[in-house]
Amino acid sequence: MKIYNNPNRKDWSKILARPTFESKALEEKVTGILKDIKTFGDIAVKRFTTQFDQVTLGTSKVTIEEMEEAIANVSAELKAAIQQAKSNIEAFHLAQKEPVQIVETMPGVKCWRKSVGIDKVGLYIPGGTAPLFSTILMLGIPAKIAGCQEVVLCTPPGKNGKVNPAILFTAHLVGVTKIFKIGGVQAIGAMAYGTETVPKVYKIFGPGNQYVTAAKQVVQRDGLAIDMPAGPSEVMVVADSSANPAFVAADLLSQAEHGADSQVVLVATNKTVVDAVQKELAIQLAPLPRREFAAKALENSCTIINDNVFDVVDIINEYAPEHLILSIEAAAGVANDITNAGSVFIGHYSPESVGDYASGTNHTLPTNGFARAYSGVSLDSFCKKITFQELSKEGLKNIGKTVELMAEAEELMAHARAVSIRLASL
């Protein structure tokens, strides 16, 4: 990790820049794949699955037999853990339901808003280098609570042509039954445009690599809704002398192991903290199964030393991290001043991992600075908000003149007429 000691404020944006890639070439490649899928449907999906996943499938749809085999192959201990996570995530998202509130804005004029589940949603579950079955909980649970009528799930197959058993068990647990062994750009295309076997959806959810992220952005321009531009994972850890260096190193590595394009940032109050964390990073990195991914991510990451709490808050809000861990004494106070972050973990005993799996909050979060304007996935992400109004005769009399005057001032006489013709009938 590159170390910057009290860098000048004007250099922050450059220091905090995310890893970049050639966007034009990437988008051209992704657009070509999507065009083929839109034109040729299942044939194109099968061809790209063979090309990118090195497996040729007879059918992409997961069968009942495959589901039953997978459920049997998941250990009782893991099933119990997933069930516990499901309970916590359900509790947090159920609390987000809003009752319908009828507001009488003036006598005889009633207005209200109602949440309605999006009819058809698609869930993308990464499964290439790591089978992210936890993402099914994060997306499938709010989809069901929201009342989405059709939930389609796509996830890449392994070299054996099968889906990781934990993914299928979790999908079964949350009630998702339309599951397809399709990964990457071809999965996004299949759900966006529909094929002979994959239903077309109205909104696509789920994280992914830069290809998946680019594909989601391309189909969004075609008019399909997406949750957010969620790309490679990232974390910012703020640590002072009260922090446990081993905890901090573990938190940094927990994000770095996602992939070489992940980014981790350490903001420390002094060099002593940095030195201690660096030692722990070396110790903890060596035995990691995914140490090559983590090591590469660390190369693209940085450490900033700054002991001014106001500067630290500004650095956080400038970066707008997907995950923010406040491993400092004044964690609660600093947390109150955060305006740009996907999810915040307060104190020494709140590792980001709990949010990834089981605390209850959603782990599908905005990356790449999009936390400045985007929220993470929630129950609202799966709903439309429809407004209603109902006027009595008295209500129309009370509001009619206001509407007529405003419509006439805008020279929209038919608008005014729609009111005046009713008033005349009264």
FIDO-698192 format. One record per residue (C-alpha): residue in three letters; x, y, z. Coordinates in steps of 0.2 Angstrom, whole numbers, plus 5000, padded with zeros to 4 digits. Layout:
# residues N
{pt "ala", {X, Y, Z}},
...
//
This chain:
# residues 426
{pt "met", {5000, 5000, 5000}},
{pt "lys", {5006, 5017, 4996}},
{pt "ile", {5008, 5029, 5011}},
{pt "tyr", {5004, 5047, 5011}},
{pt "asn", {5009, 5057, 5026}},
{pt "asn", {4997, 5073, 5028}},
{pt "pro", {4994, 5075, 5010}},
{pt "asn", {4989, 5092, 5004}},
{pt "arg", {4970, 5093, 5002}},
{pt "lys", {4971, 5097, 4983}},
{pt "asp", {4979, 5080, 4981}},
{pt "trp", {4966, 5070, 4990}},
{pt "ser", {4956, 5066, 4974}},
{pt "lys", {4971, 5060, 4965}},
{pt "ile", {4977, 5049, 4979}},
{pt "leu", {4959, 5042, 4982}},
{pt "ala", {4956, 5038, 4963}},
{pt "arg", {4949, 5021, 4960}},
{pt "pro", {4958, 5008, 4949}},
{pt "thr", {4954, 5012, 4931}},
{pt "phe", {4951, 5002, 4915}},
{pt "glu", {4949, 5006, 4897}},
{pt "ser", {4931, 5010, 4897}},
{pt "lys", {4928, 5012, 4878}},
{pt "ala", {4935, 4995, 4873}},
{pt "leu", {4926, 4987, 4888}},
{pt "glu", {4909, 4995, 4883}},
{pt "glu", {4912, 4990, 4864}},
{pt "lys", {4915, 4972, 4869}},
{pt "val", {4900, 4972, 4881}},
{pt "thr", {4888, 4980, 4868}},
{pt "gly", {4893, 4967, 4855}},
{pt "ile", {4889, 4953, 4867}},
{pt "leu", {4872, 4961, 4872}},
{pt "lys", {4867, 4964, 4854}},
{pt "asp", {4870, 4945, 4850}},
{pt "ile", {4860, 4940, 4864}},
{pt "lys", {4846, 4952, 4860}},
{pt "thr", {4846, 4945, 4842}},
{pt "phe", {4849, 4926, 4844}},
{pt "gly", {4843, 4923, 4862}},
{pt "asp", {4847, 4906, 4870}},
{pt "ile", {4859, 4901, 4855}},
{pt "ala", {4870, 4916, 4859}},
{pt "val", {4869, 4913, 4878}},
{pt "lys", {4875, 4895, 4876}},
{pt "arg", {4889, 4901, 4865}},
{pt "phe", {4895, 4914, 4877}},
{pt "thr", {4894, 4902, 4891}},
{pt "thr", {4905, 4890, 4882}},
{pt "gln", {4917, 4904, 4878}},
{pt "phe", {4918, 4912, 4895}},
{pt "asp", {4914, 4898, 4907}},
{pt "gln", {4922, 4884, 4898}},
{pt "val", {4907, 4873, 4899}},
{pt "thr", {4894, 4868, 4887}},
{pt "leu", {4876, 4865, 4894}},
{pt "gly", {4862, 4856, 4887}},
{pt "thr", {4850, 4868, 4896}},
{pt "ser", {4853, 4883, 4907}},
{pt "lys", {4838, 4881, 4918}},
{pt "val", {4842, 4872, 4935}},
{pt "thr", {4831, 4857, 4937}},
{pt "ile", {4822, 4851, 4952}},
{pt "glu", {4834, 4836, 4953}},
{pt "glu", {4849, 4848, 4954}},
{pt "met", {4840, 4858, 4967}},
{pt "glu", {4837, 4843, 4978}},
{pt "glu", {4855, 4836, 4976}},
{pt "ala", {4862, 4853, 4981}},
{pt "ile", {4851, 4855, 4996}},
{pt "ala", {4857, 4837, 5002}},
{pt "asn", {4875, 4842, 5000}},
{pt "val", {4874, 4858, 5011}},
{pt "ser", {4880, 4854, 5029}},
{pt "ala", {4868, 4856, 5043}},
{pt "glu", {4879, 4869, 5051}},
{pt "leu", {4879, 4880, 5036}},
{pt "lys", {4861, 4878, 5033}},
{pt "ala", {4858, 4884, 5051}},
{pt "ala", {4870, 4899, 5048}},
{pt "ile", {4861, 4904, 5032}},
{pt "gln", {4844, 4902, 5041}},
{pt "gln", {4850, 4914, 5055}},
{pt "ala", {4856, 4927, 5043}},
{pt "lys", {4840, 4925, 5034}},
{pt "ser", {4830, 4929, 5050}},
{pt "asn", {4841, 4945, 5054}},
{pt "ile", {4839, 4951, 5036}},
{pt "glu", {4821, 4948, 5036}},
{pt "ala", {4818, 4958, 5052}},
{pt "phe", {4828, 4973, 5046}},
{pt "his", {4819, 4974, 5029}},
{pt "leu", {4802, 4970, 5036}},
{pt "ala", {4804, 4986, 5047}},
{pt "gln", {4806, 4996, 5031}},
{pt "lys", {4788, 4993, 5026}},
{pt "glu", {4778, 5009, 5026}},
{pt "pro", {4759, 5010, 5031}},
{pt "val", {4748, 5019, 5019}},
{pt "gln", {4745, 5036, 5026}},
{pt "ile", {4730, 5046, 5019}},
{pt "val", {4733, 5065, 5020}},
{pt "glu", {4718, 5077, 5019}},
{pt "thr", {4728, 5092, 5012}},
{pt "met", {4712, 5102, 5013}},
{pt "pro", {4694, 5098, 5016}},
{pt "gly", {4688, 5085, 5003}},
{pt "val", {4705, 5083, 4995}},
{pt "lys", {4713, 5066, 5001}},
{pt "cys", {4731, 5061, 4995}},
{pt "trp", {4741, 5045, 4999}},
{pt "arg", {4755, 5035, 4993}},
{pt "lys", {4756, 5016, 4991}},
{pt "ser", {4771, 5004, 4989}},
{pt "val", {4769, 4991, 4975}},
{pt "gly", {4781, 4978, 4971}},
{pt "ile", {4790, 4978, 4954}},
{pt "asp", {4781, 4964, 4944}},
{pt "lys", {4797, 4956, 4937}},
{pt "val", {4815, 4957, 4944}},
{pt "gly", {4831, 4949, 4940}},
{pt "leu", {4845, 4944, 4952}},
{pt "tyr", {4863, 4942, 4947}},
{pt "ile", {4873, 4932, 4959}},
{pt "pro", {4892, 4931, 4956}},
{pt "gly", {4899, 4914, 4957}},
{pt "gly", {4915, 4913, 4947}},
{pt "thr", {4930, 4915, 4959}},
{pt "ala", {4918, 4915, 4974}},
{pt "pro", {4900, 4909, 4976}},
{pt "leu", {4891, 4923, 4984}},
{pt "phe", {4876, 4914, 4990}},
{pt "ser", {4874, 4928, 5004}},
{pt "thr", {4869, 4940, 4990}},
{pt "ile", {4854, 4929, 4987}},
{pt "leu", {4848, 4933, 5004}},
{pt "met", {4851, 4952, 5002}},
{pt "leu", {4841, 4952, 4986}},
{pt "gly", {4829, 4938, 4987}},
{pt "ile", {4822, 4942, 5004}},
{pt "pro", {4817, 4961, 5000}},
{pt "ala", {4810, 4955, 4983}},
{pt "lys", {4798, 4943, 4992}},
{pt "ile", {4794, 4956, 5006}},
{pt "ala", {4790, 4969, 4992}},
{pt "gly", {4778, 4957, 4983}},
{pt "cys", {4788, 4955, 4967}},
{pt "gln", {4777, 4942, 4957}},
{pt "glu", {4792, 4935, 4947}},
{pt "val", {4810, 4933, 4953}},
{pt "val", {4823, 4927, 4940}},
{pt "leu", {4840, 4922, 4946}},
{pt "cys", {4856, 4920, 4936}},
{pt "thr", {4873, 4913, 4942}},
{pt "pro", {4887, 4906, 4932}},
{pt "pro", {4890, 4887, 4932}},
{pt "gly", {4906, 4879, 4937}},
{pt "lys", {4917, 4869, 4926}},
{pt "asn", {4907, 4854, 4930}},
{pt "gly", {4891, 4862, 4923}},
{pt "lys", {4883, 4864, 4941}},
{pt "val", {4879, 4878, 4952}},
{pt "asn", {4887, 4879, 4970}},
{pt "pro", {4876, 4869, 4982}},
{pt "ala", {4875, 4884, 4994}},
{pt "ile", {4868, 4895, 4981}},
{pt "leu", {4854, 4883, 4976}},
{pt "phe", {4850, 4880, 4995}},
{pt "thr", {4849, 4898, 4998}},
{pt "ala", {4838, 4902, 4983}},
{pt "his", {4826, 4888, 4989}},
{pt "leu", {4826, 4895, 5006}},
{pt "val", {4820, 4912, 5000}},
{pt "gly", {4808, 4905, 4988}},
{pt "val", {4817, 4909, 4971}},
{pt "thr", {4813, 4895, 4959}},
{pt "lys", {4817, 4902, 4942}},
{pt "ile", {4836, 4899, 4942}},
{pt "phe", {4848, 4899, 4927}},
{pt "lys", {4866, 4894, 4925}},
{pt "ile", {4871, 4909, 4916}},
{pt "gly", {4885, 4921, 4921}},
{pt "gly", {4893, 4938, 4916}},
{pt "val", {4887, 4949, 4902}},
{pt "gln", {4876, 4935, 4895}},
{pt "ala", {4866, 4934, 4911}},
{pt "ile", {4862, 4953, 4911}},
{pt "gly", {4858, 4952, 4892}},
{pt "ala", {4846, 4937, 4895}},
{pt "met", {4837, 4945, 4909}},
{pt "ala", {4836, 4962, 4900}},
{pt "tyr", {4830, 4956, 4883}},
{pt "gly", {4822, 4939, 4887}},
{pt "thr", {4826, 4923, 4878}},
{pt "glu", {4817, 4907, 4873}},
{pt "thr", {4820, 4901, 4891}},
{pt "val", {4824, 4916, 4902}},
{pt "pro", {4810, 4928, 4906}},
{pt "lys", {4812, 4947, 4903}},
{pt "val", {4812, 4957, 4919}},
{pt "tyr", {4809, 4975, 4923}},
{pt "lys", {4824, 4978, 4934}},
{pt "ile", {4840, 4970, 4937}},
{pt "phe", {4849, 4968, 4954}},
{pt "gly", {4866, 4962, 4959}},
{pt "pro", {4885, 4966, 4960}},
{pt "gly", {4898, 4960, 4948}},
{pt "asn", {4915, 4963, 4940}},
{pt "gln", {4918, 4977, 4928}},
{pt "tyr", {4910, 4968, 4913}},
{pt "val", {4894, 4965, 4923}},
{pt "thr", {4894, 4983, 4929}},
{pt "ala", {4896, 4989, 4911}},
{pt "ala", {4882, 4978, 4905}},
{pt "lys", {4870, 4984, 4917}},
{pt "gln", {4874, 5002, 4912}},
{pt "val", {4872, 4998, 4894}},
{pt "val", {4855, 4990, 4896}},
{pt "gln", {4850, 5004, 4908}},
{pt "arg", {4852, 5016, 4893}},
{pt "asp", {4840, 5004, 4883}},
{pt "gly", {4827, 5008, 4896}},
{pt "leu", {4829, 4994, 4909}},
{pt "ala", {4830, 4999, 4927}},
{pt "ile", {4845, 4993, 4938}},
{pt "asp", {4848, 4994, 4956}},
{pt "met", {4864, 5004, 4955}},
{pt "pro", {4881, 5004, 4946}},
{pt "ala", {4889, 4992, 4959}},
{pt "gly", {4907, 4987, 4953}},
{pt "pro", {4922, 4981, 4962}},
{pt "ser", {4921, 4980, 4981}},
{pt "glu", {4930, 4993, 4992}},
{pt "val", {4933, 4998, 5010}},
{pt "met", {4940, 5013, 5020}},
{pt "val", {4946, 5009, 5037}},
{pt "val", {4949, 5024, 5049}},
{pt "ala", {4961, 5019, 5064}},
{pt "asp", {4968, 5028, 5079}},
{pt "ser", {4980, 5022, 5093}},
{pt "ser", {4965, 5013, 5101}},
{pt "ala", {4963, 5001, 5086}},
{pt "asn", {4969, 4983, 5086}},
{pt "pro", {4981, 4982, 5072}},
{pt "ala", {4976, 4964, 5069}},
{pt "phe", {4958, 4969, 5067}},
{pt "val", {4962, 4983, 5055}},
{pt "ala", {4972, 4971, 5044}},
{pt "ala", {4959, 4958, 5044}},
{pt "asp", {4946, 4971, 5039}},
{pt "leu", {4957, 4977, 5024}},
{pt "leu", {4961, 4960, 5018}},
{pt "ser", {4942, 4955, 5019}},
{pt "gln", {4939, 4967, 5005}},
{pt "ala", {4955, 4965, 4996}},
{pt "glu", {4952, 4946, 4994}},
{pt "his", {4937, 4950, 4983}},
{pt "gly", {4947, 4953, 4968}},
{pt "ala", {4962, 4961, 4960}},
{pt "asp", {4952, 4976, 4956}},
{pt "ser", {4945, 4979, 4973}},
{pt "gln", {4952, 4994, 4983}},
{pt "val", {4956, 4996, 5002}},
{pt "val", {4960, 5013, 5010}},
{pt "leu", {4968, 5015, 5027}},
{pt "val", {4966, 5032, 5036}},
{pt "ala", {4977, 5032, 5051}},
{pt "thr", {4980, 5045, 5064}},
{pt "asn", {4999, 5042, 5065}},
{pt "lys", {5013, 5032, 5058}},
{pt "thr", {5014, 5020, 5073}},
{pt "val", {4997, 5013, 5068}},
{pt "val", {5002, 5011, 5050}},
{pt "asp", {5018, 5001, 5054}},
{pt "ala", {5008, 4990, 5066}},
{pt "val", {4995, 4987, 5053}},
{pt "gln", {5008, 4984, 5039}},
{pt "lys", {5016, 4970, 5050}},
{pt "glu", {4999, 4962, 5053}},
{pt "leu", {4995, 4963, 5034}},
{pt "ala", {5010, 4953, 5030}},
{pt "ile", {5006, 4940, 5043}},
{pt "gln", {4988, 4937, 5038}},
{pt "leu", {4990, 4938, 5020}},
{pt "ala", {5002, 4923, 5018}},
{pt "pro", {4990, 4909, 5023}},
{pt "leu", {4975, 4916, 5013}},
{pt "pro", {4969, 4905, 4999}},
{pt "arg", {4965, 4920, 4989}},
{pt "arg", {4981, 4929, 4993}},
{pt "glu", {4986, 4933, 4975}},
{pt "phe", {4969, 4943, 4973}},
{pt "ala", {4972, 4952, 4990}},
{pt "ala", {4990, 4956, 4986}},
{pt "lys", {4986, 4964, 4969}},
{pt "ala", {4972, 4974, 4977}},
{pt "leu", {4984, 4980, 4990}},
{pt "glu", {4995, 4986, 4977}},
{pt "asn", {4981, 4997, 4970}},
{pt "ser", {4977, 5004, 4988}},
{pt "cys", {4984, 5017, 4999}},
{pt "thr", {4986, 5023, 5017}},
{pt "ile", {4984, 5041, 5022}},
{pt "ile", {4991, 5048, 5038}},
{pt "asn", {4981, 5063, 5046}},
{pt "asp", {4977, 5066, 5064}},
{pt "asn", {4965, 5080, 5062}},
{pt "val", {4947, 5073, 5064}},
{pt "phe", {4939, 5087, 5053}},
{pt "asp", {4951, 5082, 5039}},
{pt "val", {4947, 5064, 5042}},
{pt "val", {4928, 5067, 5040}},
{pt "asp", {4932, 5077, 5024}},
{pt "ile", {4943, 5063, 5017}},
{pt "ile", {4929, 5050, 5020}},
{pt "asn", {4916, 5061, 5012}},
{pt "glu", {4927, 5065, 4997}},
{pt "tyr", {4930, 5046, 4994}},
{pt "ala", {4912, 5041, 4998}},
{pt "pro", {4917, 5023, 5002}},
{pt "glu", {4906, 5008, 4999}},
{pt "his", {4910, 5001, 5016}},
{pt "leu", {4917, 5012, 5030}},
{pt "ile", {4924, 5005, 5046}},
{pt "leu", {4927, 5018, 5061}},
{pt "ser", {4940, 5009, 5072}},
{pt "ile", {4943, 5024, 5083}},
{pt "glu", {4938, 5030, 5100}},
{pt "ala", {4926, 5044, 5094}},
{pt "ala", {4918, 5032, 5082}},
{pt "ala", {4900, 5037, 5086}},
{pt "gly", {4903, 5056, 5084}},
{pt "val", {4912, 5054, 5068}},
{pt "ala", {4898, 5043, 5061}},
{pt "asn", {4886, 5057, 5064}},
{pt "asp", {4896, 5068, 5052}},
{pt "ile", {4897, 5055, 5037}},
{pt "thr", {4886, 5061, 5022}},
{pt "asn", {4894, 5050, 5009}},
{pt "ala", {4895, 5031, 5012}},
{pt "gly", {4886, 5015, 5008}},
{pt "ser", {4887, 5007, 5025}},
{pt "val", {4896, 5012, 5041}},
{pt "phe", {4903, 5000, 5054}},
{pt "ile", {4905, 5009, 5071}},
{pt "gly", {4918, 5004, 5084}},
{pt "his", {4931, 4990, 5086}},
{pt "tyr", {4919, 4976, 5086}},
{pt "ser", {4909, 4979, 5070}},
{pt "pro", {4919, 4971, 5056}},
{pt "glu", {4912, 4974, 5039}},
{pt "ser", {4910, 4955, 5037}},
{pt "val", {4894, 4955, 5048}},
{pt "gly", {4886, 4967, 5036}},
{pt "asp", {4891, 4956, 5022}},
{pt "tyr", {4882, 4941, 5029}},
{pt "ala", {4871, 4942, 5044}},
{pt "ser", {4869, 4958, 5054}},
{pt "gly", {4853, 4962, 5044}},
{pt "thr", {4858, 4977, 5033}},
{pt "asn", {4860, 4975, 5015}},
{pt "his", {4877, 4972, 5007}},
{pt "thr", {4873, 4977, 4989}},
{pt "leu", {4880, 4995, 4990}},
{pt "pro", {4886, 5009, 4979}},
{pt "thr", {4904, 5009, 4974}},
{pt "asn", {4916, 5020, 4964}},
{pt "gly", {4910, 5035, 4973}},
{pt "phe", {4892, 5033, 4969}},
{pt "ala", {4888, 5033, 4987}},
{pt "arg", {4888, 5052, 4985}},
{pt "ala", {4871, 5050, 4977}},
{pt "tyr", {4865, 5032, 4978}},
{pt "ser", {4859, 5022, 4993}},
{pt "gly", {4862, 5004, 4995}},
{pt "val", {4848, 4991, 4991}},
{pt "ser", {4833, 4991, 5002}},
{pt "leu", {4815, 4986, 5002}},
{pt "asp", {4811, 5002, 4993}},
{pt "ser", {4823, 4996, 4978}},
{pt "phe", {4810, 4983, 4974}},
{pt "cys", {4795, 4994, 4975}},
{pt "lys", {4787, 5008, 4965}},
{pt "lys", {4778, 5022, 4974}},
{pt "ile", {4761, 5026, 4967}},
{pt "thr", {4752, 5041, 4972}},
{pt "phe", {4733, 5042, 4974}},
{pt "gln", {4721, 5056, 4976}},
{pt "glu", {4702, 5057, 4979}},
{pt "leu", {4691, 5073, 4979}},
{pt "ser", {4674, 5075, 4985}},
{pt "lys", {4662, 5088, 4977}},
{pt "glu", {4667, 5099, 4992}},
{pt "gly", {4685, 5096, 4989}},
{pt "leu", {4684, 5101, 4970}},
{pt "lys", {4675, 5117, 4975}},
{pt "asn", {4688, 5121, 4988}},
{pt "ile", {4703, 5118, 4976}},
{pt "gly", {4695, 5122, 4959}},
{pt "lys", {4699, 5141, 4958}},
{pt "thr", {4717, 5138, 4963}},
{pt "val", {4720, 5125, 4949}},
{pt "glu", {4710, 5136, 4936}},
{pt "leu", {4721, 5151, 4940}},
{pt "met", {4737, 5142, 4939}},
{pt "ala", {4732, 5133, 4922}},
{pt "glu", {4727, 5149, 4914}},
{pt "ala", {4743, 5157, 4919}},
{pt "glu", {4753, 5143, 4910}},
{pt "glu", {4741, 5145, 4895}},
{pt "leu", {4735, 5127, 4897}},
{pt "met", {4717, 5130, 4895}},
{pt "ala", {4712, 5112, 4893}},
{pt "his", {4719, 5109, 4911}},
{pt "ala", {4708, 5123, 4917}},
{pt "arg", {4693, 5117, 4907}},
{pt "ala", {4694, 5100, 4916}},
{pt "val", {4691, 5108, 4932}},
{pt "ser", {4678, 5122, 4927}},
{pt "ile", {4667, 5110, 4917}},
{pt "arg", {4665, 5100, 4933}},
{pt "leu", {4662, 5115, 4944}},
{pt "ala", {4649, 5121, 4932}},
{pt "ser", {4640, 5104, 4934}},
{pt "leu", {4639, 5107, 4953}},
//
